[in-house]
Amino acid sequence: MRKNRLRIAACSAALLLGTWAAVAAEPATPGFLGGTCRLDKDFPKFMPMWREGWKLTDEKGDRLRHAYPGMPLGSYLHVFIQNTTSAEIDIDDVLLNGVSLKQGIAPDSPPKDSEGKFASHILFSKLPTDQIETLTDLGEPVWWRADPFTIAPNGFAELIIRLRRAPKVQQADVRITGKGFEIQGAVSLNRVQPRVVGIGYSPAMDRVYLYVRHPKGALKPARILMDGNNASDDLAMLADPAVDTALAAVRTPKPLQEGDFHLFHVHYEDESVAVTGVRVQKPDFLYGMWGYPRKAATAAESVAPYIDGLALHNLNIIMFHYGSQVREYVRSEAGQAHCARLGIQIMDKAPGGYPNQRYTFLRDEPDASDSALNNINPPGKRIGSLAQWLIGMGRGYRQREPRALQVVNIDNTFKPEQWYTYGAMTDVASADPYYQAQLQSVYKTDPGALGAYTKPTYVYAAGTVFQSACAPRPMHLILHTCRFDFEDSPFRAPTPEEKRIEVFYSIASGAKGISYWWYTPGGRFNGAGGDAPELKRLYNEIGLVGAEVRTAEALIGRGCPVQLDIDKPRTLWVRSLMGGEDTLVIFAVNDDIICDRLGTVVQPINKAALRFKAPNWLKTSDVFEITREGTRDIEWKSTEADLSLDLGTVNVTRLLVVTADSQLRQELQGRYDRLFASNVRRLLSEREQLDKEGEK
């Protein structure tokens, strides 16, 4: 009866999508809102960095390399639906061109329990050969998920299907089923639609910033829908032909809550539309640490100084792999009070473990585990095989904690395809592009490739690829903070200069949060909490650069990377972040550096200057920079033709703000004074002492 009721229910699909619904070859049932196929974006300039550290070899016995120029990439199929019934519905299966994904992406063995590990693959399917061929022609589905799986009455969901390759057919007939209901329609697989590439929020979470790229250029959006309702009444829509990204700033009826799911439609006059679903993340900048302190007699003796140290270094979240004493202390009443006083949150492997828990961590590095699945060959077919296991785990966690944001961290295996494959699988996309680990591996196994690693470009490259896959979901990047104390291939700790540059690269590529692996002192991976002078210097720099980027938290929280034509010195690396409708953030990094097994050499850039035309909607009233000691003046000049910034000497990095908001600098300086100034004074004093000890 419910099935029949759904079919005859009044449907808002036509209102939501307008002429976009015309891509369907046949009339859709109520609740089907259309869809789009998005191909992976290729980045050939980064290809020299995509080498593997594994022991897999080819038929000649040579180390297997997954990446090669012109390699085929995959795609994502996004389908959007609405529950038009008066009862909750739960998605059980999706059929593409009549073939079940539940049966097509089959497990290799039944899981032992609700979290039991298993691999899923089309190779394990027992479907007839013709149905396997149908799925292969559709691009070979790797995994599928719905967000949410359980849809409330009148609620919305986004269905995401990862395809290993681009489809060979022109259309996908989609049927979504569950107990007592069915929703179906068709999606054109070759029509390119605009895309929402970033979402940000105001500090009060009552304004949403939608960043959209249109295949025809920076066209201005015409109309916005949020959860099917018109959101165009209190709206700023901005576009400039010289900027690759348009902005729609939407006022919400009431403040949003973290973890809620919302669906946005961005309509254009040319009848195209960008559609995306997203779970809200608060617009703070999570700045975290993995690992644990040295053990003491009691948890309080060990962990309390560790937490004080995190706060001193301007860190605000404890990531996973933190040990039993951290867990014991943070779960205690005293530990919770301590964390609350310092603004420290935590990530745990299941929801609801701590009152101050921010993220649910499903698992670490599934792509590395994919490589060990010897029952799938060739090895390149293994990537993504553990995704369905993790999606099922996340589905169970969502039932326990509907708003808890879920994270899976992606490693460096099957580069670059693993970033594309897992990018859209969870609420927050996390990856660990460890530059120093790549550098150590090059010296050990592949010294001829050193030229691609003489700068930390690997971090920016990985972040850029990952962001292209996960957007508009928030991206979190993990940076390396260990000295390798290996007997056979020891390698130095990261230098402070490298880490500062990596932080700038990460945010410029789109990261909304950064953490460090790891703190743990001693052992083969001697972390940032170690006693060696170079590790103390590293931890010190983490605190100083943290003060800078966390001062800019509101701008990063509502920002999105954009391409802006900037005239600059040849040796200065410059990228831009649009920080809402009134601000531009510019990241300038000294590109005249070299990194090797001994350290980092920096050649300062003198008389550095930038010249560019600001976006046509931004009427500049102030230009300043954010430093480790707060905001600071820079020389600037504005004319009708362009904006000129005189940076003087650039040693390593500069964080610049161009704004139409005459009050912004005062607000950011107030935040710095309130939260970071005291910490920075202590860190600078410590730096001075470390310098004196180094001179002895």
Secondary structure, DSSP 8 states (H G I E B T S, - for coil): -HHHHHHHS---HHHHHGGGGGGSSS---TTEEEEEEEE----GGGGGG----S--B-TTS-B-----TT----EEEEEEEE--SSS-EE--EEEETTEEHHHHSEESS--SSTT----EEGGG--S-HHHHHHHHHTT-EEEEEEESSEE-TT-EEEEEEEESS--SSSEEEEEEEETTEEEEEEEESS----EEEEEEE-TTS-EEEEEEEBTTBS----EEEETTEE--SSEEEE--TTSS-EEEEEE-SS---TT-EEEEEEE-TTS-EEEEEEE---S--EEEE-S-----SSHHHHHHHHHHHHHHTT--EE-S--HHHHHHHHHSHHHHHHHHHHT-EEEESSTTS-TTEEEEEEEE-HHHHHTT-TTSSSGGGGTTTTHHHHHHHHHHHHHH-TT-EEEEEE-SSSTTHHHHHHTTSSSEEEE---HHHHHHHHHHH-GGGGGGGSSTHHHHHHHHHHHHHHTTS-EEEEEE--EE--SSS-B----HHHHHHHHHHHHHHTEEEEEEE----SSSEE-TTSSSHHHHHHHHHHHHHHHHHHHTHHHHHT-EEE---EE--TTEEEEEEE-SSSEEEEEEEE--EEE-SS-EEE--EEEEEEEE---TT----EEEEEETTEEEE-EEEE-SS-EEEEEEEESSEEEEEEES-TTHHHHHHHHHHHHTHHHHHHHHHHHHHHHHHHH-
